[in-house]
Amino acid sequence: MNVDRPDDASFDDCEQVLTRVYEFLDNEITPRFPDGLTLLTGLGQYRSGDEVIQERSQLLIILYPAETA
């Protein structure tokens, strides 16, 4: 999930996005996977025309036994 803020967004807007991400993890994901998860912060990029766009992102990793899938 992309967590970069648009150019016209304030730092507080970015903090609000991260707060919502963590609330989602706490309220929706963790109860379903109580044995744990990993949230990695990364830097993604893609090409738009001749420009390379870089964005911060979050990667959620959940490992679970195959028999529960």
SULLIN-V992088 format. One record per residue. N is the residue number from 1. PSI is psi in degrees with one decimal (* if undefined). Layout:
BEGIN
N_PSI + N_PSI
END
This chain:
BEGIN
1_137.5 + 2_130.4 + 3_11.7 + 4_150.9 + 5_145.6 + 6_159.2 + 7_-32.4 + 8_5.1 + 9_148.9 + 10_168.5 + 11_-37.3 + 12_-36.1 + 13_-43.0 + 14_-42.9 + 15_-36.5 + 16_-38.0 + 17_-47.3 + 18_-38.5 + 19_-42.9 + 20_-36.9 + 21_-48.1 + 22_-36.3 + 23_-41.9 + 24_-45.2 + 25_-48.0 + 26_-41.3 + 27_-29.8 + 28_-46.2 + 29_-52.1 + 30_-41.6 + 31_-29.9 + 32_-23.5 + 33_67.8 + 34_-13.8 + 35_-8.0 + 36_167.3 + 37_170.0 + 38_132.5 + 39_116.1 + 40_141.4 + 41_133.6 + 42_179.5 + 43_113.2 + 44_164.7 + 45_156.0 + 46_165.9 + 47_133.0 + 48_100.0 + 49_-125.9 + 50_-1.8 + 51_141.6 + 52_121.4 + 53_127.8 + 54_138.7 + 55_143.4 + 56_148.5 + 57_167.2 + 58_139.1 + 59_121.4 + 60_125.9 + 61_125.8 + 62_123.3 + 63_136.6 + 64_156.1 + 65_140.9 + 66_-33.8 + 67_-11.3 + 68_-2.7 + 69_*
END
